[in-house]
Amino acid sequence: MKKIIFAIPLLLISSACTHKSTVKSEEVKDSVVTSLTVTRRPASGVKPASAVLKASAFKMSGDYSDNVAVGVGANGKLTYFPAPGDISENSAPVDLGNGWWLNRQGVGVGYRFTKYTFGEYSKLGQVPSAQALIDAVIPGAVVTEMRTFDIPASEAMSNIDELKATVSNW
């Protein structure tokens, strides 16, 4: 029993470790890529774990920087779509250079871009039907690659020069 009590903190500490990786669309078929880092507190204060969304960047198969993205599974069904109220001009990705864009919509590898611009979509009175969103997908317009940064997503815009410098080395 004592061994288990000593092993639990070690397990919690080791599970909090993260690593950087590049994921390409051919490696992930029907999955959603997220950029979360879970921070666990030591067992001696027993406080809840917290999650920090890390800033991420992506490449796409063309310039779809003004187009709303949706998640579509291998079966052709939607796995993610935003509500019009969740989209604004501030949801558009920011050009970081070298084909990389700062992710501000929460897209992942394999997400597809629609014909809806951020301005058009944000003005819709309701979410389009699933079929209307599928029909609005631009053929071949996908997120092709993703990487995460070591800063929280909430701090990305205030560190844009640092992110651009990082991307210039990729």
MDTraj code that builds the backbone (N, CA, C; nanometers):
import mdtraj as md
import numpy as np

residues = "MET LYS LYS ILE ILE PHE ALA ILE PRO LEU LEU LEU ILE SER SER ALA CYS THR HIS LYS SER THR VAL LYS SER GLU GLU VAL LYS ASP SER VAL VAL THR SER LEU THR VAL THR ARG ARG PRO ALA SER GLY VAL LYS PRO ALA SER ALA VAL LEU LYS ALA SER ALA PHE LYS MET SER GLY ASP TYR SER ASP ASN VAL ALA VAL GLY VAL GLY ALA ASN GLY LYS LEU THR TYR PHE PRO ALA PRO GLY ASP ILE SER GLU ASN SER ALA PRO VAL ASP LEU GLY ASN GLY TRP TRP LEU ASN ARG GLN GLY VAL GLY VAL GLY TYR ARG PHE THR LYS TYR THR PHE GLY GLU TYR SER LYS LEU GLY GLN VAL PRO SER ALA GLN ALA LEU ILE ASP ALA VAL ILE PRO GLY ALA VAL VAL THR GLU MET ARG THR PHE ASP ILE PRO ALA SER GLU ALA MET SER ASN ILE ASP GLU LEU LYS ALA THR VAL SER ASN TRP".split()
xyz = np.array([
    [0.0823, -0.1192, 0.0000],
    [0.0000, 0.0000, 0.0000],
    [0.0868, 0.1258, 0.0000],
    [0.1970, 0.1217, 0.0805],
    [0.2849, 0.2378, 0.0861],
    [0.3492, 0.2638, -0.0500],
    [0.3819, 0.1587, -0.1234],
    [0.4434, 0.1747, -0.2552],
    [0.3482, 0.2458, -0.3506],
    [0.2214, 0.2148, -0.3424],
    [0.1213, 0.2790, -0.4277],
    [0.1115, 0.4276, -0.3953],
    [0.1123, 0.4608, -0.2675],
    [0.1015, 0.6011, -0.2258],
    [0.2204, 0.6810, -0.2790],
    [0.3411, 0.6226, -0.2779],
    [0.4588, 0.6915, -0.3314],
    [0.4583, 0.6954, -0.4837],
    [0.3967, 0.5978, -0.5473],
    [0.3967, 0.5913, -0.6937],
    [0.3000, 0.6911, -0.7560],
    [0.1928, 0.7234, -0.6878],
    [0.0904, 0.8132, -0.7436],
    [0.1476, 0.9506, -0.7780],
    [0.2208, 1.0180, -0.6861],
    [0.2770, 1.1492, -0.7246],
    [0.3738, 1.1400, -0.8426],
    [0.4544, 1.0335, -0.8468],
    [0.5461, 1.0169, -0.9592],
    [0.4705, 1.0014, -1.0897],
    [0.3633, 0.9259, -1.0871],
    [0.2809, 0.9078, -1.2053],
    [0.2208, 1.0398, -1.2504],
    [0.1709, 1.1179, -1.1554],
    [0.1113, 1.2473, -1.1895],
    [0.2145, 1.3424, -1.2486],
    [0.3333, 1.3457, -1.1920],
    [0.4375, 1.4343, -1.2421],
    [0.4805, 1.3922, -1.3819],
    [0.5011, 1.2639, -1.4025],
    [0.5464, 1.2183, -1.5343],
    [0.4394, 1.2361, -1.6414],
    [0.3132, 1.2291, -1.6043],
    [0.2074, 1.2460, -1.7045],
    [0.1896, 1.3907, -1.7449],
    [0.2458, 1.4834, -1.6686],
    [0.2341, 1.6248, -1.7026],
    [0.3360, 1.6674, -1.8073],
    [0.4309, 1.5823, -1.8401],
    [0.5317, 1.6156, -1.9404],
    [0.4689, 1.6210, -2.0790],
    [0.5150, 1.7153, -2.1588],
    [0.4646, 1.7269, -2.2949],
    [0.5807, 1.7256, -2.3916],
    [0.5501, 1.7104, -2.5179],
    [0.6512, 1.7184, -2.6213],
    [0.5915, 1.7861, -2.7429],
    [0.6777, 1.8411, -2.8267],
    [0.6327, 1.9045, -2.9498],
    [0.6298, 1.7989, -3.0577],
    [0.5340, 1.8123, -3.1458],
    [0.5313, 1.7205, -3.2585],
    [0.4627, 1.7868, -3.3763],
    [0.4930, 1.7354, -3.4918],
    [0.4274, 1.7795, -3.6131],
    [0.3368, 1.6665, -3.6572],
    [0.2137, 1.6994, -3.6880],
    [0.1189, 1.5999, -3.7311],
    [0.0766, 1.6346, -3.8723],
    [0.0803, 1.5395, -3.9609],
    [0.0383, 1.5613, -4.0988],
    [-0.0953, 1.4923, -4.1214],
    [-0.1733, 1.5423, -4.2150],
    [-0.3089, 1.4923, -4.2345],
    [-0.3130, 1.3448, -4.2675],
    [-0.2111, 1.2915, -4.3361],
    [-0.2163, 1.1497, -4.3700],
    [-0.1945, 1.0612, -4.2476],
    [-0.1463, 1.1202, -4.1361],
    [-0.1242, 1.0431, -4.0143],
    [-0.2504, 1.0355, -3.9287],
    [-0.3446, 1.1266, -3.9500],
    [-0.4654, 1.1321, -3.8698],
    [-0.5840, 1.1282, -3.9643],
    [-0.6615, 1.0220, -3.9603],
    [-0.7704, 1.0084, -4.0561],
    [-0.9035, 1.0606, -4.0030],
    [-0.9465, 1.0168, -3.8867],
    [-1.0789, 1.0536, -3.8366],
    [-1.0676, 1.1041, -3.6934],
    [-0.9625, 1.1786, -3.6654],
    [-0.9377, 1.2263, -3.5309],
    [-0.9399, 1.3777, -3.5296],
    [-0.9552, 1.4311, -3.4119],
    [-0.9496, 1.5747, -3.3929],
    [-0.8206, 1.6036, -3.3179],
    [-0.7390, 1.6927, -3.3705],
    [-0.6145, 1.7288, -3.3061],
    [-0.6417, 1.8454, -3.2136],
    [-0.5968, 1.8354, -3.0909],
    [-0.6112, 1.9455, -2.9971],
    [-0.4735, 1.9829, -2.9463],
    [-0.4640, 2.0996, -2.8903],
    [-0.3379, 2.1470, -2.8365],
    [-0.3573, 2.1828, -2.6910],
    [-0.3754, 2.0831, -2.6092],
    [-0.3952, 2.1057, -2.4669],
    [-0.2767, 2.0527, -2.3897],
    [-0.2355, 2.1264, -2.2896],
    [-0.1361, 2.0784, -2.1971],
    [-0.2040, 2.0708, -2.0616],
    [-0.2025, 1.9556, -2.0013],
    [-0.2661, 1.9384, -1.8712],
    [-0.1600, 1.9570, -1.7648],
    [-0.1880, 2.0450, -1.6715],
    [-0.0965, 2.0703, -1.5617],
    [-0.1583, 2.0108, -1.4365],
    [-0.0859, 1.9223, -1.3742],
    [-0.1368, 1.8581, -1.2533],
    [-0.0616, 1.9131, -1.1321],
    [-0.1336, 1.9333, -1.0265],
    [-0.0726, 1.9798, -0.9028],
    [-0.0314, 1.8584, -0.8205],
    [0.0711, 1.8748, -0.7378],
    [0.1116, 1.7635, -0.6519],
    [-0.0040, 1.7181, -0.5635],
    [-0.0022, 1.5924, -0.5269],
    [-0.1106, 1.5341, -0.4485],
    [-0.1298, 1.6037, -0.3152],
    [-0.0241, 1.6682, -0.2618],
    [-0.0380, 1.7348, -0.1325],
    [-0.1217, 1.8598, -0.1423],
    [-0.2009, 1.9078, -0.1840],
    [-0.2888, 2.0214, -0.1877],
    [-0.4172, 1.9790, -0.2507],
    [-0.4170, 1.8670, -0.3132],
    [-0.5303, 1.8068, -0.3816],
    [-0.6220, 1.9125, -0.4416],
    [-0.5687, 1.9803, -0.5401],
    [-0.6477, 2.0781, -0.6142],
    [-0.6760, 2.0199, -0.7517],
    [-0.7831, 2.0646, -0.8155],
    [-0.8162, 2.0085, -0.9476],
    [-0.7107, 2.0427, -1.0522],
    [-0.6961, 1.9538, -1.1485],
    [-0.6037, 1.9772, -1.2607],
    [-0.6608, 2.0866, -1.3497],
    [-0.5726, 2.1596, -1.4168],
    [-0.6183, 2.2639, -1.5073],
    [-0.5623, 2.2370, -1.6460],
    [-0.6332, 2.2829, -1.7467],
    [-0.5888, 2.2643, -1.8847],
    [-0.5607, 2.4011, -1.9451],
    [-0.4495, 2.4114, -2.0159],
    [-0.4119, 2.5364, -2.0808],
    [-0.4050, 2.5092, -2.2308],
    [-0.4882, 2.5784, -2.3059],
    [-0.4865, 2.5656, -2.4505],
    [-0.3616, 2.6345, -2.5034],
    [-0.2769, 2.5588, -2.5727],
    [-0.1539, 2.6134, -2.6286],
    [-0.1825, 2.6762, -2.7648],
    [-0.1097, 2.7812, -2.7963],
    [-0.1198, 2.8427, -2.9280],
    [-0.0705, 2.7425, -3.0315],
    [-0.1329, 2.7441, -3.1472],
    [-0.0916, 2.6520, -3.2533],
    [-0.0919, 2.7235, -3.3875],
    [-0.0198, 2.6635, -3.4804],
    [-0.0122, 2.7159, -3.6166],
    [-0.0422, 2.6016, -3.7116],
    [-0.0921, 2.6360, -3.8285],
    [-0.1231, 2.5334, -3.9272],
    [-0.0869, 2.5797, -4.0669],
    [-0.0732, 2.4822, -4.1537],
    [-0.0590, 2.5070, -4.2966],
    [-0.1856, 2.4549, -4.3627],
    [-0.2157, 2.5090, -4.4788],
    [-0.3341, 2.4642, -4.5525],
    [-0.2987, 2.4425, -4.6985],
    [-0.3858, 2.3738, -4.7676],
    [-0.3600, 2.3352, -4.9063],
    [-0.3713, 2.4514, -5.0051],
    [-0.4108, 2.5663, -4.9605],
    [-0.4233, 2.6866, -5.0431],
    [-0.4479, 2.8033, -4.9501],
    [-0.4740, 2.9207, -5.0032],
    [-0.5022, 3.0351, -4.9166],
    [-0.6519, 3.0407, -4.8873],
    [-0.6885, 2.9827, -4.7757],
    [-0.8271, 2.9839, -4.7295],
    [-0.8361, 3.0596, -4.5978],
    [-0.7510, 3.1598, -4.5830],
    [-0.7409, 3.2319, -4.4566],
    [-0.8668, 3.3104, -4.4211],
    [-0.9560, 3.3334, -4.5163],
    [-1.0807, 3.4047, -4.4862],
    [-1.2003, 3.3104, -4.4875],
    [-1.1742, 3.1790, -4.4863],
    [-1.2830, 3.0824, -4.4944],
    [-1.2989, 3.0053, -4.3636],
    [-1.4236, 2.9861, -4.3236],
    [-1.4553, 2.9117, -4.2016],
    [-1.4271, 2.7638, -4.2250],
    [-1.3632, 2.7013, -4.1259],
    [-1.3296, 2.5590, -4.1347],
    [-1.4300, 2.4756, -4.0561],
    [-1.4498, 2.3526, -4.1037],
    [-1.5340, 2.2555, -4.0335],
    [-1.4583, 2.1230, -4.0274],
    [-1.4937, 2.0424, -3.9288],
    [-1.4352, 1.9091, -3.9188],
    [-1.5264, 1.8099, -3.9892],
    [-1.4686, 1.7269, -4.0739],
    [-1.5445, 1.6253, -4.1459],
    [-1.4725, 1.4926, -4.1271],
    [-1.5440, 1.3928, -4.0779],
    [-1.4849, 1.2614, -4.0553],
    [-1.4676, 1.1834, -4.1845],
    [-1.3978, 1.0698, -4.1736],
    [-1.3740, 0.9836, -4.2900],
    [-1.5053, 0.9343, -4.3504],
    [-1.6092, 0.9306, -4.2687],
    [-1.7403, 0.8865, -4.3159],
    [-1.8181, 0.9978, -4.3855],
    [-1.7571, 1.1177, -4.3962],
    [-1.8222, 1.2290, -4.4640],
    [-1.9169, 1.3094, -4.3769],
    [-1.9236, 1.2763, -4.2482],
    [-2.0134, 1.3489, -4.1574],
    [-1.9366, 1.4534, -4.0786],
    [-2.0076, 1.5603, -4.0422],
    [-1.9453, 1.6684, -3.9655],
    [-1.9048, 1.6196, -3.8269],
    [-1.7850, 1.6569, -3.7860],
    [-1.7389, 1.6276, -3.6503],
    [-1.7240, 1.7566, -3.5706],
    [-1.7147, 1.8698, -3.6403],
    [-1.7049, 2.0007, -3.5763],
    [-1.7578, 2.1059, -3.6718],
    [-1.8340, 2.2001, -3.6162],
    [-1.8737, 2.3189, -3.6913],
    [-1.9055, 2.4271, -3.5888],
    [-1.8711, 2.5507, -3.6189],
    [-1.8973, 2.6588, -3.5241],
    [-2.0376, 2.7149, -3.5387],
    [-2.0863, 2.7751, -3.4328],
    [-2.2100, 2.8525, -3.4404],
    [-2.1732, 2.9891, -3.4986],
    [-2.2614, 3.0524, -3.5728],
    [-2.2296, 3.1846, -3.6281],
    [-2.1863, 3.2849, -3.5209],
    [-2.2445, 3.2771, -3.4025],
    [-2.2074, 3.3679, -3.2940],
    [-2.0672, 3.3444, -3.2394],
    [-2.0098, 3.2290, -3.2703],
    [-1.8735, 3.1974, -3.2252],
    [-1.7677, 3.2470, -3.3229],
    [-1.8115, 3.2964, -3.4377],
    [-1.7198, 3.3389, -3.5430],
    [-1.7254, 3.4904, -3.5589],
    [-1.6083, 3.5492, -3.5746],
    [-1.5982, 3.6923, -3.6031],
    [-1.4761, 3.7126, -3.6919],
    [-1.4544, 3.8353, -3.7308],
    [-1.3344, 3.8646, -3.8096],
    [-1.2091, 3.8277, -3.7298],
    [-1.2200, 3.8288, -3.5958],
    [-1.1070, 3.7919, -3.5102],
    [-1.0837, 3.6415, -3.5052],
    [-1.1674, 3.5632, -3.5703],
    [-1.1473, 3.4189, -3.5774],
    [-1.0542, 3.3815, -3.6911],
    [-1.0329, 3.4751, -3.7816],
    [-0.9478, 3.4477, -3.8982],
    [-0.8044, 3.4232, -3.8534],
    [-0.7360, 3.3302, -3.9188],
    [-0.5968, 3.3048, -3.8821],
    [-0.5078, 3.4228, -3.9197],
    [-0.3930, 3.4307, -3.8534],
    [-0.2973, 3.5390, -3.8777],
    [-0.1754, 3.4797, -3.9478],
    [-0.1338, 3.5444, -4.0557],
    [-0.0181, 3.4984, -4.1333],
    [0.1091, 3.5122, -4.0508],
    [0.1785, 3.3986, -4.0319],
    [0.3036, 3.3983, -3.9566],
    [0.4256, 3.3873, -4.0482],
    [0.4023, 3.3644, -4.1772],
    [0.5112, 3.3484, -4.2721],
    [0.5415, 3.2020, -4.2988],
    [0.6163, 3.1750, -4.4062],
    [0.6539, 3.0381, -4.4453],
    [0.5339, 2.9453, -4.4636],
    [0.4180, 3.0026, -4.4947],
    [0.2985, 2.9205, -4.5152],
    [0.2259, 2.8829, -4.3869],
    [0.2726, 2.9315, -4.2725],
    [0.2112, 2.9007, -4.1430],
    [0.1139, 3.0101, -4.1028],
    [0.0057, 2.9690, -4.0372],
    [-0.0992, 3.0608, -3.9925],
    [-0.1302, 3.0343, -3.8462],
    [-0.1449, 3.1414, -3.7693],
    [-0.1840, 3.1285, -3.6289],
    [-0.3287, 3.0821, -3.6225],
    [-0.3525, 2.9754, -3.5519],
    [-0.4844, 2.9140, -3.5396],
    [-0.5685, 2.9935, -3.4397],
    [-0.6750, 3.0562, -3.4871],
    [-0.7635, 3.1311, -3.3968],
    [-0.9064, 3.0789, -3.4034],
    [-0.9303, 2.9723, -3.4787],
    [-1.0640, 2.9148, -3.4871],
    [-1.0708, 2.7791, -3.4161],
    [-0.9570, 2.7218, -3.3819],
    [-0.9563, 2.5920, -3.3160],
    [-0.9609, 2.4763, -3.4137],
    [-0.9038, 2.4939, -3.5310],
    [-0.9051, 2.3883, -3.6319],
    [-0.7986, 2.2840, -3.6021],
    [-0.8098, 2.1711, -3.6681],
    [-0.7135, 2.0633, -3.6532],
    [-0.6755, 2.0057, -3.7883],
    [-0.5816, 1.9131, -3.7864],
    [-0.5370, 1.8476, -3.9094],
    [-0.6562, 1.7826, -3.9779],
    [-0.6663, 1.8011, -4.1080],
    [-0.7746, 1.7416, -4.1843],
    [-0.9025, 1.8236, -4.1878],
    [-0.9091, 1.9320, -4.1106],
    [-1.0275, 2.0178, -4.1181],
    [-1.0386, 2.0708, -4.2603],
    [-1.1605, 2.0954, -4.3019],
    [-1.1854, 2.1418, -4.4385],
    [-1.2423, 2.2831, -4.4351],
    [-1.2097, 2.3574, -4.5369],
    [-1.2562, 2.4953, -4.5437],
    [-1.3811, 2.5049, -4.6303],
    [-1.4726, 2.5912, -4.5867],
    [-1.5990, 2.6102, -4.6573],
    [-1.5939, 2.7372, -4.7417],
    [-1.6954, 2.7560, -4.8227],
    [-1.7076, 2.8757, -4.9050],
    [-1.7483, 2.9966, -4.8208],
    [-1.7913, 2.9729, -4.6963],
    [-1.8321, 3.0826, -4.6082],
    [-1.7100, 3.1615, -4.5633],
    [-1.7135, 3.2937, -4.5809],
    [-1.6082, 3.3777, -4.5235],
    [-1.6447, 3.4040, -4.3773],
    [-1.5493, 3.4519, -4.3000],
    [-1.5767, 3.4805, -4.1587],
    [-1.6852, 3.5862, -4.1462],
    [-1.6802, 3.6883, -4.2310],
    [-1.7810, 3.7941, -4.2270],
    [-1.9198, 3.7431, -4.2597],
    [-1.9308, 3.6615, -4.3644],
    [-2.0618, 3.6063, -4.4041],
    [-2.1169, 3.5145, -4.2965],
    [-2.0335, 3.4256, -4.2475],
    [-2.0795, 3.3245, -4.1523],
    [-2.1245, 3.3872, -4.0205],
    [-2.0515, 3.4878, -3.9748],
    [-2.0849, 3.5508, -3.8466],
    [-2.2193, 3.6237, -3.8516],
    [-2.2659, 3.6579, -3.9726],
    [-2.3929, 3.7300, -3.9870],
    [-2.5136, 3.6377, -4.0042],
    [-2.4897, 3.5067, -4.0145],
    [-2.6014, 3.4133, -4.0309],
    [-2.6881, 3.4117, -3.9048],
    [-2.8167, 3.3978, -3.9228],
    [-2.9090, 3.3951, -3.8092],
    [-2.9069, 3.2632, -3.7338],
    [-2.8678, 3.1579, -3.8015],
    [-2.8629, 3.0257, -3.7377],
    [-2.7558, 2.9411, -3.8057],
    [-2.7222, 2.8307, -3.7415],
    [-2.6233, 2.7393, -3.7981],
    [-2.6829, 2.6755, -3.9233],
    [-2.6085, 2.6747, -4.0331],
    [-2.6579, 2.6045, -4.1521],
    [-2.6769, 2.4564, -4.1213],
    [-2.7590, 2.3907, -4.1985],
    [-2.7794, 2.2464, -4.1786],
    [-2.6488, 2.1727, -4.2053],
    [-2.6401, 2.0518, -4.1539],
    [-2.5202, 1.9700, -4.1762],
    [-2.4958, 1.9522, -4.3255],
    [-2.6006, 1.9285, -4.4008],
    [-2.5854, 1.9089, -4.5445],
    [-2.5381, 2.0369, -4.6134],
    [-2.5915, 2.1514, -4.5694],
    [-2.5485, 2.2790, -4.6285],
    [-2.4002, 2.3040, -4.6007],
    [-2.3528, 2.2677, -4.4830],
    [-2.2106, 2.2846, -4.4512],
    [-2.1243, 2.1895, -4.5332],
    [-2.1680, 2.0661, -4.5466],
    [-2.0939, 1.9700, -4.6294],
    [-2.0897, 2.0186, -4.7742],
    [-2.2036, 2.0683, -4.8232],
    [-2.2095, 2.1186, -4.9608],
    [-2.1214, 2.2422, -4.9803],
    [-2.0955, 2.3170, -4.8726],
    [-2.0153, 2.4390, -4.8812],
    [-1.8647, 2.4122, -4.8737],
    [-1.8252, 2.2871, -4.8475],
    [-1.6827, 2.2541, -4.8394],
    [-1.6181, 2.2727, -4.9766],
    [-1.5059, 2.3425, -4.9778],
    [-1.4302, 2.3639, -5.1011],
    [-1.3471, 2.2377, -5.1261],
    [-1.3644, 2.1723, -5.2398],
    [-1.2878, 2.0493, -5.2660],
    [-1.1365, 2.0716, -5.2536],
    [-1.0716, 1.9858, -5.1758],
    [-0.9263, 1.9913, -5.1594],
    [-0.8750, 2.0970, -5.0636],
    [-0.9642, 2.1756, -5.0053],
    [-0.9232, 2.2832, -4.9138],
    [-0.9170, 2.2287, -4.7718],
    [-0.7964, 2.1918, -4.7273],
    [-0.7806, 2.1276, -4.5960],
    [-0.6621, 2.1849, -4.5191],
    [-0.6655, 2.1653, -4.3875],
    [-0.5498, 2.1899, -4.3025],
    [-0.4572, 2.0715, -4.3261],
    [-0.3320, 2.0987, -4.3594],
    [-0.2400, 1.9904, -4.3948],
    [-0.1372, 1.9585, -4.2873],
    [-0.1077, 2.0541, -4.2001],
    [-0.0037, 2.0329, -4.0998],
    [-0.0282, 2.1249, -3.9815],
    [0.0079, 2.0807, -3.8617],
    [-0.0095, 2.1607, -3.7401],
    [0.1134, 2.1489, -3.6519],
    [0.1387, 2.2562, -3.5797],
    [0.2416, 2.2570, -3.4744],
    [0.1913, 2.3423, -3.3594],
    [0.2406, 2.3131, -3.2406],
    [0.2027, 2.3928, -3.1239],
    [0.3216, 2.4754, -3.0764],
    [0.2900, 2.5830, -3.0093],
    [0.3900, 2.6702, -2.9492],
    [0.3937, 2.6449, -2.7990],
    [0.4941, 2.6999, -2.7336],
    [0.5069, 2.6842, -2.5890],
    [0.4378, 2.7948, -2.5111],
    [0.3483, 2.8687, -2.5742],
    [0.2770, 2.9746, -2.5031],
    [0.1270, 2.9479, -2.5093],
    [0.0531, 2.9952, -2.4109],
    [-0.0929, 2.9788, -2.4137],
    [-0.1551, 3.0521, -2.5319],
    [-0.2615, 2.9980, -2.5848],
    [-0.3325, 3.0604, -2.6972],
    [-0.3769, 3.2017, -2.6622],
    [-0.4126, 3.2239, -2.5357],
    [-0.4591, 3.3563, -2.4934],
    [-0.3503, 3.4627, -2.5027],
    [-0.2229, 3.4220, -2.5120],
    [-0.1122, 3.5173, -2.5195],
    [-0.0518, 3.5265, -2.6600],
    [-0.1078, 3.4537, -2.7544],
    [-0.0482, 3.4454, -2.8885],
    [-0.0412, 3.5805, -2.9580],
    [-0.1478, 3.6553, -2.9610],
    [-0.1483, 3.7817, -3.0349],
    [-0.0527, 3.8837, -2.9740],
    [-0.0340, 3.8812, -2.8439],
    [0.0592, 3.9757, -2.7822],
    [0.2045, 3.9314, -2.8003],
    [0.2256, 3.8107, -2.8512],
    [0.3601, 3.7585, -2.8774],
    [0.3787, 3.7249, -3.0252],
    [0.3084, 3.7952, -3.1116],
    [0.3068, 3.7609, -3.2538],
    [0.4461, 3.7677, -3.3174],
    [0.5284, 3.8640, -3.2782],
    [0.6638, 3.8737, -3.3355],
    [0.7487, 3.7530, -3.2969],
    [0.7344, 3.7081, -3.1739],
    [0.8063, 3.5888, -3.1275],
    [0.7608, 3.4655, -3.2058],
    [0.6307, 3.4540, -3.2299],
    [0.5778, 3.3402, -3.3057],
    [0.6286, 3.3433, -3.4500],
    [0.6316, 3.4610, -3.5096],
    [0.6831, 3.4736, -3.6468],
    [0.8303, 3.4333, -3.6530],
    [0.9065, 3.4709, -3.5523],
    [1.0484, 3.4336, -3.5480],
    [1.0630, 3.2827, -3.5337],
    [0.9793, 3.2204, -3.4527],
    [0.9828, 3.0749, -3.4363],
    [0.9521, 3.0051, -3.5675],
    [0.8478, 3.0512, -3.6353],
    [0.8056, 2.9908, -3.7613],
    [0.9131, 3.0063, -3.8689],
    [0.9879, 3.1141, -3.8638],
    [1.0920, 3.1344, -3.9655],
    [1.2020, 3.0282, -3.9558],
    [1.2090, 2.9580, -3.8433],
    [1.3084, 2.8514, -3.8249],
    [1.2522, 2.7123, -3.8544],
    [1.1255, 2.7019, -3.8881],
    [1.0652, 2.5714, -3.9155],
    [1.0918, 2.5303, -4.0583],
])
top = md.Topology()
chain = top.add_chain()
for i, resn in enumerate(residues, 1):
    res = top.add_residue(resn, chain, resSeq=i)
    for name in ("N", "CA", "C"):
        top.add_atom(name, md.element.get_by_symbol(name[0]), res)
traj = md.Trajectory(xyz[None], top)
